[in-house]
Amino acid sequence: MQRVQEDADEDAESSGTILGSLAAAFPRTLPIMAGFLVLGISYGFLMTSRGFPVVYPVAMSALIYAGSMEFVTVDLLMSTFNPWGALMLTLMVNARHLFYGLAMLPVFRGTGRKKPYLIFGMCDETFALESADPHPAGTDKGWYLFFVTLLDQIYWVGGATLGAVLGNLANFDTRGLDFVLTAMFLVLFLEQWRQAEARLPAMIGLLASLACLLVFGPDRFIIPSMVVILAIFILLDFHSQREAS
């Protein structure tokens, strides 16, 4: 009888931790929800305006789940079949995820069976949230990361589905809707800036990105800026280790 009671207490505690992790994740993802719904709707509009049935944006948003690449894929599907070109373009557009993966290695450690989905569901906005605070007080880290990732994907797939359905019913002018992505990143950056105790990494990122933007131009600056930022952080870490020794 005592063993049954202990098991019941453990189940209740586990359930409370899961619900607490969900409760902590949801309000933190609200800015992303606002951005993803608008962007997803515009993506659904775009797909249906090009003649694709509703199932295409729904399936692509759920299985590809890479916003910028999904917009690019619209033109790839409309052009001549070129798998090698599609592969190289995808690597160029999403090369930044290589750096995301390296940064999240210690964060994802110990997440168990949730880890494959956390890797699959990693996008820019999810990375920004999870890297800023991967384990809020009163939550289970694995479940918190899982719910942040899941909620963000639900917002994106929901927006794309809604846009695809509405796009079949009426024609909309979607010009300017993509600015919401810039606005959303600005909100996330300002929130991290406000909460951060050390702002040197943010300053390095800003200055390196600005320098690469001026040197390489707006179409080619992302990958060089990532390389420069990584190199600076490696040098700073090496310098701090030498001083410590």
NUDO-465307 format. One record per residue (C-alpha): x, y, z; chain; residue number from 1. Coordinates in Angstrom, 2 decimals, always signed. Layout:
site east = X, north = Y, up = Z, c = A, k = NUM .
...
***
This chain:
site east = +0.00, north = +0.00, up = +0.00, c = A, k = 1 .
site east = +2.82, north = +2.35, up = +0.89, c = A, k = 2 .
site east = +4.55, north = +1.55, up = -2.41, c = A, k = 3 .
site east = +1.38, north = +2.37, up = -4.34, c = A, k = 4 .
site east = +1.10, north = +5.70, up = -2.51, c = A, k = 5 .
site east = +4.74, north = +6.51, up = -3.27, c = A, k = 6 .
site east = +4.21, north = +5.74, up = -6.96, c = A, k = 7 .
site east = +1.12, north = +7.95, up = -6.99, c = A, k = 8 .
site east = +3.05, north = +10.80, up = -5.36, c = A, k = 9 .
site east = +5.85, north = +10.43, up = -7.91, c = A, k = 10 .
site east = +3.35, north = +10.47, up = -10.79, c = A, k = 11 .
site east = +1.67, north = +13.57, up = -9.38, c = A, k = 12 .
site east = +5.02, north = +15.31, up = -8.95, c = A, k = 13 .
site east = +6.05, north = +14.37, up = -12.49, c = A, k = 14 .
site east = +2.74, north = +15.60, up = -13.89, c = A, k = 15 .
site east = +3.13, north = +18.85, up = -11.98, c = A, k = 16 .
site east = +6.64, north = +19.34, up = -13.34, c = A, k = 17 .
site east = +5.47, north = +18.74, up = -16.91, c = A, k = 18 .
site east = +2.57, north = +21.17, up = -16.56, c = A, k = 19 .
site east = +4.87, north = +23.68, up = -14.87, c = A, k = 20 .
site east = +7.30, north = +23.42, up = -17.77, c = A, k = 21 .
site east = +4.45, north = +24.01, up = -20.23, c = A, k = 22 .
site east = +3.20, north = +26.96, up = -18.18, c = A, k = 23 .
site east = +6.70, north = +28.47, up = -18.23, c = A, k = 24 .
site east = +7.22, north = +27.86, up = -21.94, c = A, k = 25 .
site east = +3.94, north = +29.27, up = -23.25, c = A, k = 26 .
site east = +4.26, north = +32.96, up = -22.22, c = A, k = 27 .
site east = +7.88, north = +33.05, up = -23.38, c = A, k = 28 .
site east = +6.82, north = +31.93, up = -26.86, c = A, k = 29 .
site east = +4.06, north = +34.52, up = -27.31, c = A, k = 30 .
site east = +6.27, north = +36.96, up = -29.30, c = A, k = 31 .
site east = +7.19, north = +34.07, up = -31.58, c = A, k = 32 .
site east = +3.54, north = +33.12, up = -31.93, c = A, k = 33 .
site east = +2.69, north = +36.61, up = -33.17, c = A, k = 34 .
site east = +5.48, north = +36.54, up = -35.72, c = A, k = 35 .
site east = +5.05, north = +32.95, up = -36.85, c = A, k = 36 .
site east = +1.30, north = +33.25, up = -37.37, c = A, k = 37 .
site east = +1.69, north = +36.28, up = -39.63, c = A, k = 38 .
site east = +4.67, north = +34.84, up = -41.51, c = A, k = 39 .
site east = +3.03, north = +31.43, up = -41.76, c = A, k = 40 .
site east = -0.13, north = +32.97, up = -43.16, c = A, k = 41 .
site east = +1.86, north = +34.87, up = -45.76, c = A, k = 42 .
site east = +3.67, north = +31.65, up = -46.68, c = A, k = 43 .
site east = +0.36, north = +29.83, up = -47.09, c = A, k = 44 .
site east = -0.91, north = +32.70, up = -49.27, c = A, k = 45 .
site east = +2.22, north = +32.49, up = -51.41, c = A, k = 46 .
site east = +1.93, north = +28.75, up = -51.96, c = A, k = 47 .
site east = -1.71, north = +28.85, up = -52.97, c = A, k = 48 .
site east = -1.14, north = +31.89, up = -55.19, c = A, k = 49 .
site east = +1.38, north = +29.76, up = -57.12, c = A, k = 50 .
site east = -1.21, north = +27.06, up = -57.65, c = A, k = 51 .
site east = -0.19, north = +24.55, up = -54.97, c = A, k = 52 .
site east = -2.94, north = +22.72, up = -53.06, c = A, k = 53 .
site east = -3.37, north = +23.21, up = -49.32, c = A, k = 54 .
site east = -1.55, north = +19.97, up = -48.50, c = A, k = 55 .
site east = +1.75, north = +21.39, up = -49.81, c = A, k = 56 .
site east = +2.24, north = +24.27, up = -47.34, c = A, k = 57 .
site east = +0.88, north = +22.13, up = -44.50, c = A, k = 58 .
site east = +3.28, north = +19.25, up = -45.19, c = A, k = 59 .
site east = +6.26, north = +21.50, up = -45.94, c = A, k = 60 .
site east = +5.80, north = +23.60, up = -42.81, c = A, k = 61 .
site east = +5.59, north = +20.44, up = -40.68, c = A, k = 62 .
site east = +8.37, north = +18.40, up = -42.32, c = A, k = 63 .
site east = +10.85, north = +20.99, up = -43.63, c = A, k = 64 .
site east = +10.22, north = +23.50, up = -40.83, c = A, k = 65 .
site east = +12.80, north = +26.03, up = -42.00, c = A, k = 66 .
site east = +10.98, north = +29.26, up = -42.68, c = A, k = 67 .
site east = +13.38, north = +30.99, up = -45.05, c = A, k = 68 .
site east = +14.10, north = +27.76, up = -46.92, c = A, k = 69 .
site east = +10.39, north = +27.08, up = -47.30, c = A, k = 70 .
site east = +9.94, north = +30.40, up = -49.10, c = A, k = 71 .
site east = +12.91, north = +29.55, up = -51.33, c = A, k = 72 .
site east = +11.46, north = +26.09, up = -52.00, c = A, k = 73 .
site east = +8.43, north = +27.68, up = -53.67, c = A, k = 74 .
site east = +10.66, north = +28.89, up = -56.51, c = A, k = 75 .
site east = +12.61, north = +25.60, up = -56.55, c = A, k = 76 .
site east = +9.40, north = +23.65, up = -57.11, c = A, k = 77 .
site east = +8.44, north = +25.99, up = -59.94, c = A, k = 78 .
site east = +11.83, north = +25.77, up = -61.69, c = A, k = 79 .
site east = +13.71, north = +23.05, up = -63.58, c = A, k = 80 .
site east = +14.52, north = +19.92, up = -61.55, c = A, k = 81 .
site east = +18.03, north = +20.41, up = -60.15, c = A, k = 82 .
site east = +18.68, north = +18.38, up = -56.96, c = A, k = 83 .
site east = +22.35, north = +19.36, up = -56.71, c = A, k = 84 .
site east = +21.52, north = +23.05, up = -56.94, c = A, k = 85 .
site east = +18.75, north = +22.61, up = -54.36, c = A, k = 86 .
site east = +21.17, north = +20.86, up = -52.00, c = A, k = 87 .
site east = +23.82, north = +23.58, up = -52.27, c = A, k = 88 .
site east = +21.25, north = +26.34, up = -51.88, c = A, k = 89 .
site east = +19.83, north = +24.66, up = -48.78, c = A, k = 90 .
site east = +23.30, north = +24.36, up = -47.24, c = A, k = 91 .
site east = +24.00, north = +28.03, up = -47.91, c = A, k = 92 .
site east = +20.65, north = +29.25, up = -46.54, c = A, k = 93 .
site east = +20.77, north = +27.07, up = -43.40, c = A, k = 94 .
site east = +24.53, north = +26.95, up = -42.72, c = A, k = 95 .
site east = +23.99, north = +28.98, up = -39.55, c = A, k = 96 .
site east = +22.40, north = +25.90, up = -37.96, c = A, k = 97 .
site east = +25.85, north = +24.33, up = -37.77, c = A, k = 98 .
site east = +26.74, north = +27.00, up = -35.21, c = A, k = 99 .
site east = +23.40, north = +26.61, up = -33.45, c = A, k = 100 .
site east = +24.10, north = +22.90, up = -33.03, c = A, k = 101 .
site east = +27.53, north = +23.50, up = -31.52, c = A, k = 102 .
site east = +26.13, north = +26.08, up = -29.10, c = A, k = 103 .
site east = +23.27, north = +23.82, up = -27.98, c = A, k = 104 .
site east = +25.33, north = +20.66, up = -27.35, c = A, k = 105 .
site east = +25.65, north = +21.29, up = -23.60, c = A, k = 106 .
site east = +22.05, north = +22.52, up = -23.34, c = A, k = 107 .
site east = +20.58, north = +19.36, up = -24.88, c = A, k = 108 .
site east = +22.71, north = +17.05, up = -22.74, c = A, k = 109 .
site east = +20.54, north = +14.88, up = -20.51, c = A, k = 110 .
site east = +17.27, north = +15.42, up = -22.40, c = A, k = 111 .
site east = +16.95, north = +11.72, up = -23.27, c = A, k = 112 .
site east = +14.43, north = +10.68, up = -25.91, c = A, k = 113 .
site east = +13.40, north = +14.28, up = -26.47, c = A, k = 114 .
site east = +16.78, north = +15.15, up = -27.97, c = A, k = 115 .
site east = +16.09, north = +14.05, up = -31.59, c = A, k = 116 .
site east = +13.00, north = +16.24, up = -31.75, c = A, k = 117 .
site east = +14.81, north = +19.16, up = -30.13, c = A, k = 118 .
site east = +17.45, north = +18.91, up = -32.86, c = A, k = 119 .
site east = +14.86, north = +18.68, up = -35.62, c = A, k = 120 .
site east = +12.78, north = +21.56, up = -34.24, c = A, k = 121 .
site east = +15.68, north = +23.96, up = -33.80, c = A, k = 122 .
site east = +14.97, north = +27.21, up = -35.64, c = A, k = 123 .
site east = +16.30, north = +30.75, up = -35.19, c = A, k = 124 .
site east = +13.60, north = +31.85, up = -32.77, c = A, k = 125 .
site east = +13.66, north = +28.64, up = -30.73, c = A, k = 126 .
site east = +17.44, north = +28.88, up = -30.48, c = A, k = 127 .
site east = +17.16, north = +32.47, up = -29.23, c = A, k = 128 .
site east = +14.76, north = +31.48, up = -26.45, c = A, k = 129 .
site east = +16.45, north = +28.26, up = -25.38, c = A, k = 130 .
site east = +19.98, north = +29.64, up = -25.41, c = A, k = 131 .
site east = +18.93, north = +32.65, up = -23.33, c = A, k = 132 .
site east = +17.32, north = +30.62, up = -20.52, c = A, k = 133 .
site east = +17.33, north = +26.84, up = -21.06, c = A, k = 134 .
site east = +16.09, north = +25.94, up = -17.57, c = A, k = 135 .
site east = +13.79, north = +28.41, up = -15.77, c = A, k = 136 .
site east = +13.20, north = +27.84, up = -12.08, c = A, k = 137 .
site east = +10.52, north = +25.30, up = -11.24, c = A, k = 138 .
site east = +10.72, north = +23.46, up = -14.56, c = A, k = 139 .
site east = +12.22, north = +20.27, up = -15.91, c = A, k = 140 .
site east = +14.84, north = +21.24, up = -18.50, c = A, k = 141 .
site east = +13.97, north = +18.52, up = -20.97, c = A, k = 142 .
site east = +10.24, north = +19.18, up = -20.87, c = A, k = 143 .
site east = +10.69, north = +22.96, up = -20.98, c = A, k = 144 .
site east = +12.88, north = +22.74, up = -24.09, c = A, k = 145 .
site east = +10.43, north = +20.27, up = -25.61, c = A, k = 146 .
site east = +7.43, north = +22.54, up = -25.10, c = A, k = 147 .
site east = +9.22, north = +25.63, up = -26.41, c = A, k = 148 .
site east = +10.16, north = +23.71, up = -29.55, c = A, k = 149 .
site east = +6.71, north = +22.14, up = -29.95, c = A, k = 150 .
site east = +4.78, north = +25.38, up = -29.41, c = A, k = 151 .
site east = +6.93, north = +27.25, up = -31.91, c = A, k = 152 .
site east = +6.34, north = +24.58, up = -34.53, c = A, k = 153 .
site east = +2.60, north = +24.56, up = -33.84, c = A, k = 154 .
site east = +2.50, north = +28.32, up = -34.40, c = A, k = 155 .
site east = +4.32, north = +27.99, up = -37.72, c = A, k = 156 .
site east = +2.31, north = +25.04, up = -39.03, c = A, k = 157 .
site east = -0.93, north = +26.64, up = -37.83, c = A, k = 158 .
site east = -0.14, north = +29.91, up = -39.59, c = A, k = 159 .
site east = +0.81, north = +28.17, up = -42.83, c = A, k = 160 .
site east = -2.35, north = +26.06, up = -42.73, c = A, k = 161 .
site east = -4.55, north = +29.07, up = -42.05, c = A, k = 162 .
site east = -2.89, north = +31.04, up = -44.84, c = A, k = 163 .
site east = -3.31, north = +28.17, up = -47.30, c = A, k = 164 .
site east = -7.01, north = +27.82, up = -46.48, c = A, k = 165 .
site east = -7.67, north = +31.56, up = -46.65, c = A, k = 166 .
site east = -5.59, north = +31.84, up = -49.83, c = A, k = 167 .
site east = -8.05, north = +29.51, up = -51.55, c = A, k = 168 .
site east = -10.93, north = +31.73, up = -50.53, c = A, k = 169 .
site east = -9.64, north = +35.19, up = -51.42, c = A, k = 170 .
site east = -6.64, north = +37.04, up = -52.84, c = A, k = 171 .
site east = -4.47, north = +39.09, up = -50.47, c = A, k = 172 .
site east = -1.58, north = +41.47, up = -51.02, c = A, k = 173 .
site east = +1.19, north = +40.09, up = -48.76, c = A, k = 174 .
site east = +3.78, north = +42.78, up = -49.47, c = A, k = 175 .
site east = +5.45, north = +43.99, up = -46.27, c = A, k = 176 .
site east = +4.32, north = +41.07, up = -44.11, c = A, k = 177 .
site east = +7.86, north = +39.69, up = -43.98, c = A, k = 178 .
site east = +8.95, north = +42.68, up = -41.86, c = A, k = 179 .
site east = +7.28, north = +41.02, up = -38.88, c = A, k = 180 .
site east = +10.24, north = +38.60, up = -38.76, c = A, k = 181 .
site east = +12.66, north = +41.50, up = -38.31, c = A, k = 182 .
site east = +10.44, north = +43.01, up = -35.63, c = A, k = 183 .
site east = +10.21, north = +39.70, up = -33.80, c = A, k = 184 .
site east = +14.00, north = +39.25, up = -33.75, c = A, k = 185 .
site east = +14.37, north = +42.80, up = -32.44, c = A, k = 186 .
site east = +11.99, north = +42.05, up = -29.56, c = A, k = 187 .
site east = +13.86, north = +38.82, up = -28.71, c = A, k = 188 .
site east = +17.22, north = +40.60, up = -28.84, c = A, k = 189 .
site east = +16.06, north = +43.46, up = -26.61, c = A, k = 190 .
site east = +14.62, north = +40.99, up = -24.10, c = A, k = 191 .
site east = +17.92, north = +39.07, up = -23.93, c = A, k = 192 .
site east = +19.85, north = +42.36, up = -23.72, c = A, k = 193 .
site east = +17.70, north = +43.46, up = -20.79, c = A, k = 194 .
site east = +18.15, north = +40.19, up = -18.89, c = A, k = 195 .
site east = +21.82, north = +39.56, up = -19.66, c = A, k = 196 .
site east = +24.43, north = +40.23, up = -17.00, c = A, k = 197 .
site east = +27.32, north = +40.21, up = -19.49, c = A, k = 198 .
site east = +26.63, north = +42.06, up = -22.74, c = A, k = 199 .
site east = +30.02, north = +41.58, up = -24.38, c = A, k = 200 .
site east = +28.81, north = +38.59, up = -26.51, c = A, k = 201 .
site east = +25.92, north = +40.67, up = -27.85, c = A, k = 202 .
site east = +28.24, north = +43.56, up = -28.68, c = A, k = 203 .
site east = +30.63, north = +41.21, up = -30.46, c = A, k = 204 .
site east = +27.75, north = +39.78, up = -32.48, c = A, k = 205 .
site east = +26.45, north = +43.23, up = -33.43, c = A, k = 206 .
site east = +29.82, north = +44.66, up = -34.43, c = A, k = 207 .
site east = +30.93, north = +41.54, up = -36.31, c = A, k = 208 .
site east = +27.65, north = +41.36, up = -38.21, c = A, k = 209 .
site east = +27.80, north = +45.06, up = -39.08, c = A, k = 210 .
site east = +31.39, north = +44.75, up = -40.31, c = A, k = 211 .
site east = +30.57, north = +41.72, up = -42.47, c = A, k = 212 .
site east = +27.47, north = +43.46, up = -43.80, c = A, k = 213 .
site east = +29.60, north = +46.38, up = -44.98, c = A, k = 214 .
site east = +32.27, north = +44.10, up = -46.47, c = A, k = 215 .
site east = +30.20, north = +41.31, up = -48.04, c = A, k = 216 .
site east = +26.86, north = +42.99, up = -48.65, c = A, k = 217 .
site east = +23.34, north = +42.06, up = -47.46, c = A, k = 218 .
site east = +23.14, north = +38.84, up = -49.51, c = A, k = 219 .
site east = +26.37, north = +37.21, up = -48.29, c = A, k = 220 .
site east = +27.16, north = +38.50, up = -44.81, c = A, k = 221 .
site east = +25.49, north = +35.87, up = -42.59, c = A, k = 222 .
site east = +27.97, north = +33.01, up = -42.91, c = A, k = 223 .
site east = +31.10, north = +35.25, up = -42.69, c = A, k = 224 .
site east = +29.68, north = +36.98, up = -39.63, c = A, k = 225 .
site east = +29.04, north = +33.61, up = -37.96, c = A, k = 226 .
site east = +32.63, north = +32.54, up = -38.69, c = A, k = 227 .
site east = +34.02, north = +35.81, up = -37.33, c = A, k = 228 .
site east = +31.90, north = +35.61, up = -34.17, c = A, k = 229 .
site east = +32.95, north = +31.99, up = -33.56, c = A, k = 230 .
site east = +36.63, north = +32.85, up = -34.10, c = A, k = 231 .
site east = +36.44, north = +35.76, up = -31.64, c = A, k = 232 .
site east = +34.77, north = +33.60, up = -28.99, c = A, k = 233 .
site east = +37.40, north = +30.87, up = -29.44, c = A, k = 234 .
site east = +40.18, north = +33.44, up = -29.03, c = A, k = 235 .
site east = +38.53, north = +34.94, up = -25.95, c = A, k = 236 .
site east = +38.09, north = +31.48, up = -24.41, c = A, k = 237 .
site east = +41.72, north = +30.61, up = -25.16, c = A, k = 238 .
site east = +42.86, north = +33.90, up = -23.60, c = A, k = 239 .
site east = +40.79, north = +33.37, up = -20.45, c = A, k = 240 .
site east = +42.14, north = +29.82, up = -20.05, c = A, k = 241 .
site east = +45.71, north = +31.07, up = -20.34, c = A, k = 242 .
site east = +45.09, north = +33.73, up = -17.72, c = A, k = 243 .
site east = +43.47, north = +31.16, up = -15.41, c = A, k = 244 .
site east = +46.48, north = +28.88, up = -15.67, c = A, k = 245 .
***
